[in-house]
Every structure is written in structure tokens, then in C-alpha cells.
Amino acid sequence: STVGSGWGGRGAKDPSVCSFVRPGGMHTCVCTTSRGFGKKRDPPRTRNDTAPPPSLGQRCATRLKGCNVVVLGDCTTGNVALAQQLAKQLEYVPIQTPELIQNIGKTTSKEKKDTEGDAWERDVRTEILLLEEVAFNARCAVGTMGGGGAAARGDFWRFLFGAYTIWLDYDGDDRNLPQRDAYGMAELHVVVGRDPNVSEAETGKAVADEVLQRLNTLLEKDDELPKKKSLYVRLGARGDWPNLREPEWKPA
């Protein structure tokens, strides 16, 4: 039965305190109501209050385990546009080697006048150095030079094997170009059509969702591959992909 004694100076008329007499003595039960200590209770959570499910990009980023993503192919603007869009969805650092090469070129001596061929070769060598540096970093989405840049050289791929590579290929391009052999080593080969009313940059952005879907499928099929790629990089990106040698092995 309820008695008139209170708790903390409050009597039985206080609805926030109830005292019950039990055998052997009195047991006081403190029951807080809407006045309880002046705090408003949070409403019960409903299904609509639950956190939204992770996006496709977030799921891919989790499965990538920090591995970089590199977009390559013969179209520079398409490569860069797709890499930028992937960076947004994966929450990766966007890197555009053509822009970096251009900025580096502005700092070189203006007195040196290269021929067009010399300038291109210098840009390719610069891109090789940039991609080599990026290879030992994580969570980067890289757009590369098209038309025979560093990714077109098979002997350079030792610094790309540690990343997930995406070949952005345009339908109707020359199928006999020698760089296509190097591009063929990419994990994903995405062929897109050319539309005179759509720019190459817009096309690159438009295929980002398809690329992420295919990348996610690839990661689901082999969830150990990102770990192997990370190990390959930690061992020094020595070129022994996919059959990694013992840690003390050094390339000839």
C-alpha cells in the first residue's frame, strides 16, 4: 500500500515518488514522470529514425580497404571527369595528373624551347614520377593522360598493379593502337559510345554509377584482392604481380 512518507522531502502527493510497504520494512521506489528532474524524455525511435543505408560509393570504399582507383584510356578529359566523379562518391582524394603536369611545366625555364615530341616525352616522364609517388599513398582517385601517357607503357605498370585500374574506352576508337595492349591489363574495361551532343567530360561523369556497380561486383567476388594489392605496395611495388615473391626478392 502507498504510505505518506516521501523521498527527498517530497510527500505522497508528489506523483513522482511511490513508497510501497513490503514484509520486513519499507521499500521506496522512485518513479519519474514527465516532471522527472526537469528533463524531457526522448520519443521512442521509429523505423524512419534509423540511419540511412550506406551508398554504393561508401560500400565500394569500404571493400577497397584504401586501395587507389586509377582511370586510364586515350581520352584525357574523360579520364579526369570519371576520376573526379568517383572521388566524390568514394570520398577519395581526387588527383588529375594532366593538371599537375601543366602546373609543373609552368615552373620550368621558359628559355628552353622543346619540340612537340620533346614536350610530350617530358610530360610522360613527369606523369610516371607522379604516379609512382601516388602508388604509395591510399584512397586516391586518379585521372591520367590519354593518348599514350604513362599507362600506355607496359613496363610502367609495376606502379599501377597496386590500384584498381579502369580503362575508359570509347566506341569507334582505333582498335590497332599499340597502347591498347597495356590498357588491357586493367581490372575493368568500360566501353562507352560517342555522342556529338555530349562532351567527353560529361560522358565520363555519366558512367560513374555503372563503373561503381561493376567495381562493387568485382570486390564482392574477391574480397581478398584489396589485401593482396596493399601487400604488393608495402613490398615496394616491385613488378611481381600477381605472383608475389618473398619479401627479400628484388627485381633484376
Backbone as JSON, one array per atom type, in Angstrom:
{
  "sequence": "STVGSGWGGRGAKDPSVCSFVRPGGMHTCVCTTSRGFGKKRDPPRTRNDTAPPPSLGQRCATRLKGCNVVVLGDCTTGNVALAQQLAKQLEYVPIQTPELIQNIGKTTSKEKKDTEGDAWERDVRTEILLLEEVAFNARCAVGTMGGGGAAARGDFWRFLFGAYTIWLDYDGDDRNLPQRDAYGMAELHVVVGRDPNVSEAETGKAVADEVLQRLNTLLEKDDELPKKKSLYVRLGARGDWPNLREPEWKPA",
  "N": [[0.85, -1.19, 0.0], [0.36, 2.29, -0.52], [2.15, 4.76, 1.25], [2.44, 7.71, 3.34], [4.96, 8.75, 3.6], [7.76, 10.43, 2.24], [10.37, 10.93, -0.32], [13.42, 12.56, -0.33], [12.24, 14.78, 0.8], [9.78, 15.04, -0.34], [6.24, 14.4, -0.35], [3.51, 12.03, -0.23], [1.74, 13.1, -1.97], [3.17, 13.86, -4.09], [3.42, 12.91, -7.31], [5.63, 11.8, -8.44], [6.95, 10.1, -6.75], [6.71, 6.98, -5.22], [5.93, 4.94, -2.48], [6.26, 1.72, -1.2], [5.05, -0.68, 1.08], [6.67, -3.48, 2.21], [7.06, -6.85, 3.4], [9.1, -6.93, 6.25], [9.94, -4.36, 6.22], [10.15, -1.05, 4.81], [10.08, -0.36, 1.4], [11.25, 1.84, -0.92], [10.29, 3.09, -3.98], [11.35, 4.97, -6.61], [9.68, 6.75, -8.97], [9.88, 8.29, -11.91], [8.12, 10.87, -13.54], [6.69, 12.81, -16.22], [7.67, 15.06, -15.15], [10.08, 14.38, -14.22], [12.97, 15.27, -12.78], [13.1, 17.49, -14.33], [13.75, 16.94, -17.02], [13.21, 16.34, -20.41], [11.87, 13.51, -21.91], [13.26, 11.5, -24.53], [11.54, 10.8, -27.54], [10.3, 7.55, -28.48], [12.28, 5.63, -30.79], [11.6, 5.27, -34.22], [11.08, 3.36, -37.25], [11.6, 5.15, -39.28], [13.48, 6.76, -38.16], [15.92, 5.51, -38.24], [19.37, 5.16, -39.24], [20.37, 6.05, -42.56], [20.96, 3.62, -45.16], [24.28, 2.68, -46.25], [25.72, 4.32, -49.09], [26.27, 3.32, -52.56], [28.82, 4.1, -53.32], [30.05, 4.38, -50.79], [29.95, 1.74, -49.89], [31.63, 0.52, -51.75], [34.02, 1.88, -51.18], [34.56, 0.94, -48.61], [35.05, -1.77, -49.13], [37.25, -1.56, -50.77], [39.34, -1.03, -49.09], [41.19, 1.07, -48.85], [42.68, 0.96, -51.18], [43.91, 2.53, -54.13], [42.22, 4.08, -56.96], [42.49, 4.12, -60.4], [41.97, 5.81, -63.4], [42.22, 5.24, -66.82], [43.06, 5.5, -70.32], [42.51, 6.58, -73.77], [41.38, 9.1, -73.81], [41.87, 12.07, -72.38], [40.22, 14.08, -71.09], [37.92, 12.6, -70.52], [38.96, 10.62, -68.81], [39.78, 12.19, -66.61], [37.35, 13.41, -65.83], [35.76, 11.19, -65.08], [37.32, 10.14, -62.98], [37.18, 12.25, -61.14], [34.46, 12.2, -60.49], [34.23, 9.66, -59.37], [35.86, 10.03, -57.16], [34.31, 11.76, -55.6], [32.11, 10.11, -54.92], [33.29, 7.94, -53.68], [34.5, 9.2, -51.64], [37.18, 9.87, -51.83], [40.54, 11.15, -52.39], [40.83, 13.42, -55.01], [42.87, 13.25, -57.87], [44.45, 14.67, -60.61], [46.52, 13.96, -63.07], [47.17, 15.3, -65.56], [46.62, 18.03, -64.96], [48.41, 18.5, -62.86], [50.82, 18.09, -64.21], [50.74, 20.2, -66.02], [50.89, 22.36, -64.24], [53.41, 21.92, -63.15], [54.93, 22.24, -65.43], [54.75, 24.98, -65.81], [56.56, 25.99, -64.04], [59.03, 25.42, -65.03], [62.0, 26.38, -66.85], [61.52, 29.09, -68.99], [63.14, 29.65, -71.09], [63.92, 27.37, -72.35], [63.08, 25.74, -75.21], [61.18, 23.28, -76.32], [60.68, 20.79, -78.85], [57.54, 19.6, -80.18], [57.43, 16.83, -79.85], [59.47, 16.41, -77.95], [58.4, 17.8, -75.78], [56.09, 16.3, -75.22], [57.23, 13.84, -74.49], [58.59, 14.62, -72.22], [56.42, 15.29, -70.59], [55.27, 12.77, -70.27], [57.26, 11.44, -68.84], [57.18, 12.95, -66.52], [54.59, 12.33, -65.62], [54.94, 9.63, -65.04], [56.62, 9.79, -62.8], [54.88, 11.1, -61.05], [52.75, 9.25, -60.77], [54.12, 7.14, -59.69], [54.71, 8.17, -57.18], [52.12, 8.52, -56.15], [51.31, 5.9, -55.98], [52.18, 4.88, -53.56], [50.56, 5.94, -51.72], [47.25, 6.25, -50.27], [43.68, 5.8, -50.85], [43.1, 7.39, -53.14], [41.75, 8.81, -56.11], [42.49, 8.69, -59.37], [42.92, 10.5, -62.33], [44.24, 10.07, -65.53], [46.69, 10.93, -68.13], [45.7, 10.81, -71.55], [45.99, 9.1, -74.75], [48.51, 7.79, -75.01], [49.98, 8.12, -72.63], [51.64, 7.61, -69.45], [50.34, 5.26, -68.59], [50.11, 3.84, -70.89], [52.34, 2.41, -71.3], [53.64, -0.61, -70.89], [55.79, -1.45, -69.29], [55.75, 0.26, -67.21], [53.71, -0.4, -65.55], [54.14, -1.59, -63.1], [53.75, 0.2, -61.08], [51.07, 0.54, -61.09], [49.72, -1.77, -60.57], [49.06, -2.03, -57.89], [46.76, -0.63, -57.56], [43.21, -0.3, -58.29], [42.4, -0.49, -61.56], [40.84, 1.24, -64.24], [39.76, 1.07, -67.43], [38.75, 3.41, -69.61], [37.1, 3.32, -72.45], [36.36, 4.38, -75.7], [33.79, 3.78, -77.97], [34.42, 3.12, -81.34], [36.96, 4.13, -81.47], [40.35, 3.8, -82.71], [41.22, 0.51, -83.06], [43.68, -0.61, -83.34], [45.76, 0.6, -82.08], [48.87, 0.65, -80.37], [48.96, 1.05, -77.57], [46.73, -0.12, -76.52], [47.2, -2.71, -75.76], [48.53, -2.44, -73.32], [46.56, -1.1, -71.86], [44.76, -3.14, -71.66], [45.39, -4.58, -69.4], [43.93, -3.64, -67.31], [41.62, -3.83, -64.53], [38.91, -3.3, -64.93], [37.07, -2.83, -67.89], [35.54, -0.43, -69.61], [33.33, 0.36, -72.05], [32.17, 3.03, -73.9], [29.77, 4.86, -75.83], [30.12, 7.35, -78.41], [28.72, 10.55, -78.51], [27.76, 13.21, -80.43], [26.49, 15.34, -79.27], [27.09, 15.31, -76.65], [29.62, 16.03, -74.39], [32.98, 14.75, -73.93], [33.78, 14.92, -71.31], [31.34, 15.07, -69.94], [30.36, 12.56, -70.59], [32.17, 10.94, -69.22], [31.47, 11.54, -66.55], [28.88, 10.58, -66.54], [29.03, 7.8, -66.64], [29.86, 7.0, -64.2], [28.27, 5.8, -62.14], [27.69, 3.28, -63.26], [30.28, 2.25, -63.43], [30.96, 2.12, -60.7], [29.09, 0.23, -59.85], [29.93, -2.06, -61.23], [32.49, -2.26, -60.21], [31.92, -2.74, -57.53], [30.72, -5.25, -57.73], [32.92, -6.73, -58.62], [34.57, -6.53, -56.36], [33.02, -7.86, -54.48], [33.17, -10.46, -55.43], [35.82, -11.17, -55.0], [37.07, -10.63, -52.19], [39.54, -10.68, -51.08], [41.4, -9.62, -52.75], [41.92, -6.75, -52.52], [43.49, -6.76, -50.17], [45.71, -8.17, -51.04], [46.68, -6.46, -53.0], [47.38, -4.27, -51.4], [49.45, -5.42, -49.9], [51.26, -5.9, -51.96], [52.0, -3.26, -52.59], [53.16, -2.48, -50.14], [55.38, -4.08, -50.14], [56.9, -2.8, -51.95], [56.07, -2.41, -54.6], [57.18, -4.02, -56.73], [56.88, -5.15, -59.21], [56.24, -7.82, -59.37], [53.66, -8.87, -59.86], [50.92, -10.97, -60.67], [51.94, -12.83, -58.94], [53.28, -12.8, -56.09], [56.54, -12.46, -54.82], [58.98, -13.63, -52.36], [59.64, -11.55, -49.46], [62.31, -10.59, -49.46], [63.06, -10.59, -52.09], [64.32, -9.02, -55.03], [63.81, -7.07, -57.97], [65.41, -7.74, -61.09]],
  "CA": [[0.0, 0.0, 0.0], [1.12, 3.54, -0.59], [2.17, 5.47, 2.52], [2.62, 9.13, 3.16], [6.34, 9.21, 3.69], [8.33, 10.81, 0.93], [11.81, 10.78, -0.56], [13.98, 13.86, -0.67], [11.4, 15.87, 1.27], [8.5, 15.09, -1.04], [5.25, 13.54, 0.27], [2.77, 11.1, -1.07], [1.02, 13.82, -3.01], [4.06, 14.04, -5.24], [3.22, 11.72, -8.14], [6.87, 11.24, -8.95], [7.52, 9.2, -5.75], [5.78, 6.0, -4.66], [6.55, 4.1, -1.45], [5.49, 0.51, -1.01], [5.41, -1.42, 2.28], [6.86, -4.89, 1.96], [7.45, -7.55, 4.63], [10.45, -6.67, 6.71], [10.29, -2.95, 6.18], [9.63, -0.22, 3.73], [10.9, -0.27, 0.17], [10.85, 3.03, -1.66], [10.52, 3.04, -5.42], [11.28, 6.3, -7.2], [9.13, 6.66, -10.31], [9.89, 9.62, -12.53], [7.07, 11.14, -14.51], [7.12, 13.81, -17.19], [8.38, 16.12, -14.43], [11.26, 13.78, -13.64], [14.2, 16.04, -12.76], [13.04, 18.58, -15.3], [14.29, 16.53, -18.31], [12.23, 15.82, -21.36], [12.27, 12.2, -22.45], [13.3, 11.37, -25.98], [10.48, 9.93, -28.05], [10.82, 6.26, -28.96], [12.74, 5.63, -32.18], [10.78, 4.55, -35.19], [11.84, 2.9, -38.41], [12.01, 6.29, -40.07], [14.6, 7.42, -37.5], [17.14, 4.74, -38.38], [20.35, 5.75, -40.14], [20.2, 5.58, -43.94], [21.95, 2.62, -45.54], [25.43, 3.26, -46.96], [25.58, 4.46, -50.54], [27.09, 2.41, -53.35], [30.2, 4.56, -53.22], [30.56, 4.06, -49.46], [30.17, 0.29, -49.83], [32.84, 0.24, -52.52], [35.17, 2.4, -50.45], [34.85, 0.02, -47.51], [35.62, -3.0, -49.67], [38.55, -1.27, -51.38], [40.33, -1.05, -48.0], [42.21, 2.08, -49.07], [43.34, 0.86, -52.49], [43.64, 3.62, -55.07], [41.5, 3.82, -58.2], [43.13, 4.86, -61.49], [41.24, 5.78, -64.66], [43.14, 5.39, -67.93], [42.47, 5.39, -71.65], [43.04, 7.55, -74.72], [40.7, 10.4, -73.7], [42.27, 12.72, -71.13], [39.11, 14.73, -70.42], [37.06, 11.55, -69.98], [39.64, 10.02, -67.65], [39.75, 13.13, -65.49], [35.96, 13.59, -65.38], [35.33, 9.99, -64.37], [38.06, 10.06, -61.72], [36.64, 13.25, -60.22], [33.16, 11.74, -60.03], [34.48, 8.53, -58.47], [36.41, 10.58, -55.91], [33.19, 12.28, -54.8], [31.25, 9.05, -54.4], [34.08, 7.09, -52.8], [35.11, 10.07, -50.63], [38.62, 9.73, -52.04], [41.26, 12.36, -52.81], [40.91, 13.47, -56.47], [44.17, 13.64, -58.43], [44.46, 14.73, -62.08], [47.92, 14.12, -63.47], [47.36, 16.35, -66.58], [46.65, 19.34, -64.31], [49.67, 18.61, -62.13], [51.89, 18.22, -65.2], [50.67, 21.56, -66.53], [51.41, 23.27, -63.21], [54.86, 21.7, -63.06], [55.52, 22.81, -66.64], [54.83, 26.44, -65.69], [57.68, 26.34, -63.19], [60.29, 25.14, -65.72], [62.61, 27.55, -67.5], [60.85, 29.49, -70.22], [64.14, 29.78, -72.13], [64.05, 26.1, -73.04], [62.01, 25.54, -76.17], [61.17, 21.9, -76.78], [59.81, 20.45, -79.95], [56.32, 18.98, -79.69], [57.76, 15.48, -79.4], [60.23, 16.5, -76.71], [57.49, 18.23, -74.71], [55.24, 15.16, -74.87], [58.03, 12.86, -73.77], [58.83, 15.17, -70.88], [55.17, 15.16, -69.83], [55.09, 11.36, -69.91], [58.21, 11.14, -67.76], [56.64, 13.6, -65.31], [53.45, 11.54, -65.15], [55.47, 8.41, -64.44], [57.08, 10.13, -61.45], [53.7, 11.4, -60.24], [52.01, 8.01, -60.47], [54.95, 6.36, -58.78], [54.52, 8.74, -55.86], [50.75, 8.25, -55.72], [51.16, 4.46, -55.74], [52.48, 4.57, -52.17], [49.56, 6.61, -50.89], [45.99, 5.49, -50.22], [42.41, 6.5, -51.0], [43.21, 8.4, -54.2], [41.1, 8.53, -57.4], [43.44, 9.35, -60.26], [42.66, 10.6, -63.77], [45.56, 10.09, -66.18], [46.82, 11.41, -69.5], [45.28, 9.9, -72.61], [46.77, 9.15, -75.98], [49.89, 7.31, -74.92], [50.67, 8.58, -71.43], [52.4, 6.61, -68.7], [49.6, 4.0, -68.51], [50.21, 3.15, -72.18], [53.64, 1.74, -71.32], [53.5, -1.8, -70.07], [56.87, -1.59, -68.32], [55.49, 1.15, -66.08], [52.55, -0.87, -64.78], [54.5, -2.04, -61.75], [53.22, 1.19, -60.14], [49.62, 0.57, -61.21], [49.13, -3.04, -60.12], [48.56, -1.9, -56.52], [45.49, 0.09, -57.6], [42.18, -0.83, -59.18], [42.52, 0.29, -62.79], [39.62, 1.28, -65.04], [40.02, 1.5, -68.81], [37.62, 4.09, -70.23], [37.3, 3.1, -73.89], [35.28, 4.96, -76.5], [33.43, 3.01, -79.15], [34.8, 3.77, -82.58], [38.39, 4.47, -81.47], [41.22, 2.9, -83.46], [41.48, -0.71, -82.28], [45.02, -1.11, -83.65], [46.78, 1.39, -81.39], [49.68, -0.25, -79.52], [48.72, 1.21, -76.13], [45.58, -0.92, -76.07], [47.73, -3.91, -75.09], [48.78, -2.08, -71.93], [45.26, -0.82, -71.23], [44.07, -4.4, -71.44], [45.7, -5.14, -68.08], [43.06, -3.02, -66.31], [40.61, -4.72, -63.92], [37.62, -3.01, -65.54], [37.09, -2.26, -69.24], [34.24, 0.2, -69.81], [33.2, 0.89, -73.41], [31.07, 3.99, -73.99], [29.55, 5.39, -77.17], [30.35, 8.78, -78.62], [27.54, 11.32, -78.89], [28.22, 14.56, -80.78], [25.81, 16.33, -78.44], [27.54, 15.14, -75.27], [31.07, 16.16, -74.32], [33.69, 13.6, -73.35], [33.77, 15.1, -69.86], [30.01, 14.69, -69.46], [30.26, 11.11, -70.71], [32.93, 10.37, -68.11], [30.67, 11.67, -65.34], [27.64, 9.8, -66.65], [29.25, 6.36, -66.48], [30.42, 6.74, -62.86], [27.43, 4.85, -61.41], [27.91, 1.95, -63.84], [31.61, 1.81, -63.03], [30.9, 1.74, -59.29], [28.34, -1.02, -59.73], [30.8, -3.15, -61.69], [33.59, -2.37, -59.24], [31.38, -3.38, -56.33], [30.56, -6.68, -58.06], [34.27, -7.3, -58.64], [35.04, -6.62, -54.98], [32.25, -8.9, -53.81], [33.64, -11.77, -55.89], [37.15, -11.46, -54.47], [37.33, -9.65, -51.14], [40.94, -10.79, -50.65], [42.26, -8.92, -53.7], [42.45, -5.49, -51.98], [44.58, -7.04, -49.22], [46.88, -8.57, -51.82], [47.21, -5.25, -53.63], [48.04, -3.49, -50.35], [50.71, -6.09, -49.61], [52.14, -5.63, -53.11], [52.53, -1.9, -52.43], [54.04, -2.45, -48.96], [56.64, -4.75, -50.5], [57.68, -1.91, -52.81], [55.57, -2.38, -55.98], [58.39, -4.47, -57.43], [56.55, -5.69, -60.52], [55.98, -9.26, -59.29], [52.22, -9.08, -59.8], [50.16, -11.24, -59.43], [52.58, -13.88, -58.14], [54.21, -12.08, -55.23], [57.72, -13.2, -54.37], [59.33, -13.47, -50.96], [59.93, -10.14, -49.16], [63.7, -10.18, -49.75], [63.3, -10.62, -53.54], [64.49, -7.74, -55.7], [63.78, -7.22, -59.42], [66.74, -7.68, -61.72]],
  "C": [[0.87, 1.23, 0.0], [1.04, 4.26, 0.73], [2.53, 6.92, 2.27], [4.04, 9.61, 3.25], [6.89, 9.49, 2.31], [9.81, 10.55, 0.85], [12.33, 12.12, -0.97], [13.07, 15.0, -0.27], [10.07, 15.96, 0.59], [7.54, 14.08, -0.44], [4.53, 12.69, -0.73], [2.01, 11.79, -2.16], [1.88, 14.06, -4.25], [3.96, 12.8, -6.12], [4.49, 11.11, -8.67], [7.51, 10.26, -7.98], [6.43, 8.28, -5.23], [6.52, 5.15, -3.65], [5.65, 2.91, -1.21], [5.99, -0.21, 0.22], [5.51, -2.89, 1.93], [7.23, -5.57, 3.28], [8.9, -7.26, 4.99], [10.82, -5.21, 6.64], [9.71, -2.25, 4.98], [10.6, -0.19, 2.57], [10.39, 0.91, -0.63], [11.22, 2.89, -3.13], [10.34, 4.43, -6.0], [10.83, 6.16, -8.65], [9.09, 8.05, -10.92], [8.78, 9.72, -13.54], [7.6, 12.15, -15.5], [7.84, 14.96, -16.51], [9.75, 15.64, -13.96], [12.52, 14.6, -13.84], [14.24, 17.11, -13.85], [13.54, 18.22, -16.68], [13.19, 15.95, -19.18], [12.72, 14.5, -21.92], [12.29, 12.22, -23.96], [12.19, 10.45, -26.44], [11.07, 8.61, -28.53], [11.2, 6.33, -30.43], [11.78, 4.79, -33.04], [11.64, 4.12, -36.35], [12.35, 4.07, -39.25], [13.2, 7.02, -39.47], [15.92, 6.69, -37.68], [18.07, 5.4, -39.39], [20.16, 5.21, -41.56], [21.26, 4.54, -44.29], [23.1, 3.27, -46.3], [25.19, 3.29, -48.46], [26.47, 3.45, -51.25], [28.55, 2.81, -53.26], [30.83, 4.23, -51.87], [30.83, 2.57, -49.31], [31.44, -0.08, -50.58], [34.09, 0.69, -51.77], [35.57, 1.48, -49.31], [35.54, -1.24, -48.03], [37.0, -2.76, -50.31], [39.69, -1.27, -50.36], [41.5, -0.1, -48.27], [42.92, 2.01, -50.4], [42.94, 2.03, -53.39], [42.82, 3.13, -56.25], [42.11, 4.71, -59.28], [42.33, 4.69, -62.77], [42.2, 6.09, -65.8], [42.41, 5.17, -69.25], [42.98, 6.51, -72.52], [42.42, 8.93, -74.62], [41.03, 11.04, -72.36], [41.09, 13.32, -70.39], [38.13, 13.72, -69.83], [37.66, 10.9, -68.76], [39.51, 10.9, -66.42], [38.34, 13.28, -64.94], [35.46, 12.39, -64.59], [36.03, 9.86, -63.02], [37.53, 11.06, -60.69], [35.29, 12.79, -59.64], [33.3, 10.56, -59.07], [35.01, 9.01, -57.12], [35.29, 11.1, -55.01], [32.41, 11.15, -54.15], [31.99, 8.12, -53.45], [34.63, 7.86, -51.59], [36.62, 9.87, -50.63], [39.23, 11.1, -52.38], [41.34, 12.37, -54.34], [42.29, 13.97, -56.93], [44.07, 13.59, -59.94], [45.89, 14.98, -62.53], [48.1, 15.17, -64.58], [47.44, 17.75, -65.96], [47.95, 19.54, -63.55], [50.84, 18.81, -63.09], [51.92, 19.64, -65.76], [51.23, 22.56, -65.53], [52.91, 23.14, -63.06], [55.54, 22.35, -64.25], [55.66, 24.32, -66.55], [56.02, 26.88, -64.87], [59.03, 26.09, -63.86], [60.76, 26.39, -66.43], [61.91, 27.84, -68.82], [61.83, 29.63, -71.39], [64.29, 28.52, -72.95], [62.84, 25.89, -73.94], [62.11, 24.13, -76.73], [60.35, 21.79, -78.06], [58.56, 19.78, -79.37], [56.58, 17.58, -79.16], [58.52, 15.48, -78.1], [59.33, 16.87, -75.53], [56.6, 17.07, -74.26], [56.01, 14.13, -74.06], [58.34, 13.34, -72.36], [57.59, 15.03, -70.01], [54.94, 13.72, -69.39], [56.03, 10.99, -68.77], [57.74, 11.76, -66.44], [55.48, 12.8, -64.75], [53.92, 10.24, -64.5], [55.92, 8.68, -63.01], [55.91, 10.42, -60.52], [52.97, 10.14, -59.82], [52.81, 7.1, -59.56], [54.79, 6.86, -57.35], [53.14, 8.4, -55.31], [50.57, 6.79, -55.33], [51.38, 4.1, -54.28], [51.63, 5.39, -51.2], [48.27, 5.8, -50.97], [44.81, 6.42, -50.45], [42.5, 7.67, -51.99], [42.44, 7.9, -55.44], [41.82, 9.36, -58.44], [42.95, 9.32, -61.7], [43.96, 10.85, -64.49], [45.5, 10.7, -67.58], [46.33, 10.36, -70.49], [46.25, 9.96, -73.78], [48.22, 8.75, -75.86], [50.66, 7.84, -73.74], [51.38, 7.43, -70.72], [51.69, 5.26, -68.69], [49.66, 3.21, -69.81], [51.5, 2.34, -72.29], [53.61, 0.57, -70.35], [54.57, -1.93, -69.01], [56.68, -0.68, -67.11], [54.43, 0.6, -65.14], [52.9, -1.42, -63.4], [53.96, -1.08, -60.7], [51.7, 1.33, -60.24], [48.97, -0.7, -60.67], [48.57, -2.96, -58.7], [47.24, -1.16, -56.43], [44.47, -0.71, -58.4], [42.13, 0.08, -60.41], [41.27, 0.13, -63.64], [39.98, 1.85, -66.41], [38.74, 2.09, -69.38], [37.86, 4.12, -71.74], [36.09, 3.64, -74.66], [35.05, 4.14, -77.76], [33.78, 3.79, -80.41], [36.26, 4.2, -82.62], [39.18, 3.42, -82.24], [41.59, 1.7, -82.6], [42.88, -1.25, -82.51], [46.12, -0.33, -82.93], [47.55, 0.5, -80.41], [49.39, -0.13, -78.03], [47.56, 0.38, -75.62], [46.03, -2.22, -75.4], [47.98, -3.63, -73.61], [47.47, -1.81, -71.2], [44.52, -2.1, -70.88], [44.38, -5.07, -70.12], [44.82, -4.58, -66.98], [42.04, -4.03, -65.78], [39.24, -4.54, -64.57], [37.82, -2.36, -66.9], [35.69, -1.74, -69.54], [34.22, 0.84, -71.2], [31.97, 1.8, -73.46], [30.97, 4.5, -75.43], [29.84, 6.87, -77.23], [29.06, 9.43, -79.11], [28.0, 12.74, -79.21], [27.6, 15.65, -79.92], [26.24, 16.27, -76.97], [29.07, 15.2, -75.25], [31.69, 14.92, -73.69], [33.7, 13.69, -71.83], [32.43, 14.68, -69.27], [29.81, 13.18, -69.54], [30.99, 10.43, -69.56], [32.16, 10.42, -66.81], [29.48, 10.72, -65.35], [27.84, 8.32, -66.37], [29.75, 6.01, -65.08], [29.6, 5.71, -62.09], [27.61, 3.43, -61.94], [29.26, 1.39, -63.42], [31.61, 1.36, -61.57], [30.16, 0.43, -59.09], [29.2, -2.2, -60.14], [31.97, -3.35, -60.73], [33.12, -3.07, -57.98], [31.2, -4.88, -56.55], [31.91, -7.38, -58.05], [34.8, -7.5, -57.22], [34.3, -7.69, -54.19], [32.76, -10.29, -54.18], [34.97, -12.15, -55.27], [37.49, -10.4, -53.43], [38.75, -9.73, -50.6], [41.87, -9.99, -51.56], [42.76, -7.57, -53.17], [43.59, -5.7, -50.98], [45.86, -7.41, -49.96], [47.51, -7.36, -52.5], [47.94, -4.38, -52.6], [49.38, -4.1, -49.98], [51.71, -5.85, -50.72], [52.78, -4.25, -52.98], [53.51, -1.84, -51.27], [55.38, -3.1, -49.25], [57.46, -3.93, -51.49], [57.23, -1.83, -54.26], [56.69, -2.8, -56.94], [58.14, -5.03, -58.81], [56.23, -7.17, -60.53], [54.49, -9.55, -59.11], [51.8, -10.02, -60.92], [50.8, -12.27, -58.52], [53.67, -13.24, -57.28], [55.33, -12.99, -54.74], [57.96, -12.94, -52.89], [59.78, -12.03, -50.69], [61.34, -9.7, -49.54], [64.01, -10.15, -51.24], [63.41, -9.22, -54.09], [64.48, -7.96, -57.22], [65.17, -7.05, -60.01], [66.98, -6.3, -62.32]]
}
